[in-house]
Amino acid sequence: MVNKDFFLALEDLEREKGISQEVFIEALENALVIAYKRNSGISGGVEVKLNPEKAKIQIFSVRNIVDEVVDKDKEISLEEARLIKKNCKVGEVLSEEIVPKDFGRIAAQTAKQVIMQKLRETERDNTITEFCDKENEIMNCVVRRIEDKTVYVEIGKGEIEGVLLPSDQVPGEKYELNQKIKVYVKRVRNNGRNAQIMVSRTAAGLVQRLFENEVPEIRQGVVEIKAVSREAGQRTKIAICSHDPAVDAVGACVGNKGARVNAIVQELNGEKIDIILWSEDPLEYIAKALSPAKVIKVSALEGEKVATVVVPDDKLSLAIGRDGQNVRLAARLTGWKIDVKSESKAMAEIQSEMEESEAEDTATEEN
């Protein structure tokens, strides 16, 4: 079986696709063994050798030399083996070339299937490798199908699929076929043929990357994002600082007439964003994190990351937020447990403590 054009085609594929001949040859040898066994009906040992230098494809029957033959497909007697190879011994393996009839067409079909499969696998693996570098990045994609609330998106040229699970979808967002959306690449999952990119619309990293893309000062390293806390679809708090005294970090993120932050809010379908100026002083940082509420005082338990915050009576609900959202996001942003109290309650507690102390002092004097 000789086919120079076949081996020349393998050389072309190696140059164009970067897949070595050895990869194709190994896969094709294994596939031809299966094809030959299926075509011939034998179950014994068969080897296929491809020789690019001689442009030859050879098939060999491989049998063990034994004293008594039990399986003719896998074994051969010593007497019969010596008719093929004079100096062979029992226990050796005899390899005999076979020249099958009408196997050329089957070999050609098998070769075509193997090459196409290898090309698909290589392109998929290359895509997977490319997207491994895209983890924690934003990608543009198109919604291609929706099944049982799971949204499947096409990313890039469409060689690989992105999966947007219900848990990664923003509550209230509606997705439609052919809709263009931005997603955050959480991780790349490679399970052979079922390689998938797990993407998200709820990750805090999505907001961070949107700011990095929208604000040049962040990309340049002049302004730094210190932390992000988010409840997708409702509110995000982002803490920033400037490494250049001449650059206003908050102003850079807001942009002229709010252009930059508004572009991000629009991408997030109206999600509210609080831009917080980070501070090295944790108490000052906590006070700012409770924005938009005004804070009167912040105190902390020594040795513990627990803070008590006092706010005006009329700002208590604003500081806590609906269902505790504002204080919850502030706690995540700062890494502190935060207890918010109204000014009147804090004053009442101080008054109560003073009265108790005076009562204790009086009791001590009487004794």
MONOR-V638277 format. One record per residue. RES is the residue in one small letter. PHI is phi as a letter, one per 40 degrees, with the letter a starting at -180 (999 if undefined). Layout:
res->RES phi->PHI
res->RES phi->PHI
This chain:
res->m phi->999
res->v phi->b
res->n phi->a
res->k phi->c
res->d phi->c
res->f phi->c
res->f phi->c
res->l phi->c
res->a phi->c
res->l phi->c
res->e phi->c
res->d phi->c
res->l phi->c
res->e phi->c
res->r phi->c
res->e phi->c
res->k phi->b
res->g phi->g
res->i phi->b
res->s phi->c
res->q phi->d
res->e phi->d
res->v phi->c
res->f phi->c
res->i phi->c
res->e phi->c
res->a phi->c
res->l phi->c
res->e phi->d
res->n phi->c
res->a phi->c
res->l phi->c
res->v phi->c
res->i phi->c
res->a phi->c
res->y phi->c
res->k phi->c
res->r phi->c
res->n phi->c
res->s phi->c
res->g phi->g
res->i phi->c
res->s phi->b
res->g phi->c
res->g phi->c
res->v phi->b
res->e phi->b
res->v phi->b
res->k phi->b
res->l phi->b
res->n phi->b
res->p phi->c
res->e phi->c
res->k phi->c
res->a phi->f
res->k phi->b
res->i phi->b
res->q phi->b
res->i phi->b
res->f phi->b
res->s phi->c
res->v phi->b
res->r phi->b
res->n phi->c
res->i phi->c
res->v phi->b
res->d phi->c
res->e phi->b
res->v phi->c
res->v phi->b
res->d phi->b
res->k phi->c
res->d phi->c
res->k phi->b
res->e phi->b
res->i phi->a
res->s phi->c
res->l phi->c
res->e phi->c
res->e phi->c
res->a phi->c
res->r phi->c
res->l phi->c
res->i phi->c
res->k phi->b
res->k phi->c
res->n phi->c
res->c phi->c
res->k phi->b
res->v phi->c
res->g phi->h
res->e phi->c
res->v phi->b
res->l phi->b
res->s phi->b
res->e phi->b
res->e phi->c
res->i phi->b
res->v phi->b
res->p phi->c
res->k phi->c
res->d phi->f
res->f phi->c
res->g phi->c
res->r phi->c
res->i phi->c
res->a phi->c
res->a phi->c
res->q phi->c
res->t phi->c
res->a phi->c
res->k phi->c
res->q phi->c
res->v phi->c
res->i phi->c
res->m phi->c
res->q phi->c
res->k phi->c
res->l phi->c
res->r phi->c
res->e phi->c
res->t phi->c
res->e phi->c
res->r phi->c
res->d phi->c
res->n phi->c
res->t phi->c
res->i phi->c
res->t phi->c
res->e phi->c
res->f phi->c
res->c phi->c
res->d phi->c
res->k phi->c
res->e phi->d
res->n phi->g
res->e phi->b
res->i phi->c
res->m phi->b
res->n phi->c
res->c phi->a
res->v phi->b
res->v phi->c
res->r phi->b
res->r phi->a
res->i phi->b
res->e phi->b
res->d phi->f
res->k phi->g
res->t phi->c
res->v phi->b
res->y phi->b
res->v phi->b
res->e phi->b
res->i phi->b
res->g phi->g
res->k phi->c
res->g phi->g
res->e phi->c
res->i phi->a
res->e phi->b
res->g phi->b
res->v phi->b
res->l phi->b
res->l phi->c
res->p phi->d
res->s phi->c
res->d phi->b
res->q phi->c
res->v phi->c
res->p phi->d
res->g phi->g
res->e phi->c
res->k phi->b
res->y phi->b
res->e phi->b
res->l phi->d
res->n phi->g
res->q phi->c
res->k phi->c
res->i phi->b
res->k phi->c
res->v phi->b
res->y phi->b
res->v phi->c
res->k phi->c
res->r phi->a
res->v phi->b
res->r phi->b
res->n phi->b
res->n phi->b
res->g phi->g
res->r phi->c
res->n phi->c
res->a phi->c
res->q phi->a
res->i phi->b
res->m phi->c
res->v phi->b
res->s phi->a
res->r phi->b
res->t phi->b
res->a phi->c
res->a phi->c
res->g phi->c
res->l phi->c
res->v phi->c
res->q phi->c
res->r phi->c
res->l phi->c
res->f phi->c
res->e phi->c
res->n phi->c
res->e phi->c
res->v phi->b
res->p phi->d
res->e phi->c
res->i phi->c
res->r phi->d
res->q phi->c
res->g phi->g
res->v phi->c
res->v phi->b
res->e phi->b
res->i phi->c
res->k phi->c
res->a phi->a
res->v phi->b
res->s phi->b
res->r phi->a
res->e phi->b
res->a phi->d
res->g phi->g
res->q phi->b
res->r phi->a
res->t phi->b
res->k phi->b
res->i phi->b
res->a phi->c
res->i phi->b
res->c phi->a
res->s phi->b
res->h phi->c
res->d phi->b
res->p phi->d
res->a phi->c
res->v phi->b
res->d phi->c
res->a phi->c
res->v phi->c
res->g phi->c
res->a phi->c
res->c phi->c
res->v phi->c
res->g phi->g
res->n phi->c
res->k phi->f
res->g phi->g
res->a phi->c
res->r phi->c
res->v phi->c
res->n phi->c
res->a phi->c
res->i phi->c
res->v phi->c
res->q phi->c
res->e phi->c
res->l phi->c
res->n phi->f
res->g phi->g
res->e phi->c
res->k phi->c
res->i phi->b
res->d phi->b
res->i phi->c
res->i phi->b
res->l phi->c
res->w phi->c
res->s phi->b
res->e phi->c
res->d phi->c
res->p phi->c
res->l phi->c
res->e phi->c
res->y phi->c
res->i phi->c
res->a phi->c
res->k phi->c
res->a phi->c
res->l phi->c
res->s phi->d
res->p phi->c
res->a phi->c
res->k phi->c
res->v phi->b
res->i phi->c
res->k phi->a
res->v phi->b
res->s phi->b
res->a phi->b
res->l phi->c
res->e phi->c
res->g phi->g
res->e phi->b
res->k phi->c
res->v phi->b
res->a phi->b
res->t phi->b
res->v phi->b
res->v phi->b
res->v phi->b
res->p phi->d
res->d phi->d
res->d phi->c
res->k phi->b
res->l phi->c
res->s phi->c
res->l phi->c
res->a phi->c
res->i phi->c
res->g phi->g
res->r phi->c
res->d phi->f
res->g phi->g
res->q phi->c
res->n phi->c
res->v phi->c
res->r phi->c
res->l phi->c
res->a phi->c
res->a phi->c
res->r phi->c
res->l phi->c
res->t phi->c
res->g phi->g
res->w phi->b
res->k phi->c
res->i phi->b
res->d phi->b
res->v phi->b
res->k phi->b
res->s phi->c
res->e phi->c
res->s phi->c
res->k phi->c
res->a phi->c
res->m phi->c
res->a phi->c
res->e phi->c
res->i phi->c
res->q phi->c
res->s phi->c
res->e phi->c
res->m phi->c
res->e phi->c
res->e phi->c
res->s phi->c
res->e phi->c
res->a phi->c
res->e phi->c
res->d phi->c
res->t phi->c
res->a phi->c
res->t phi->c
res->e phi->c
res->e phi->c
res->n phi->c
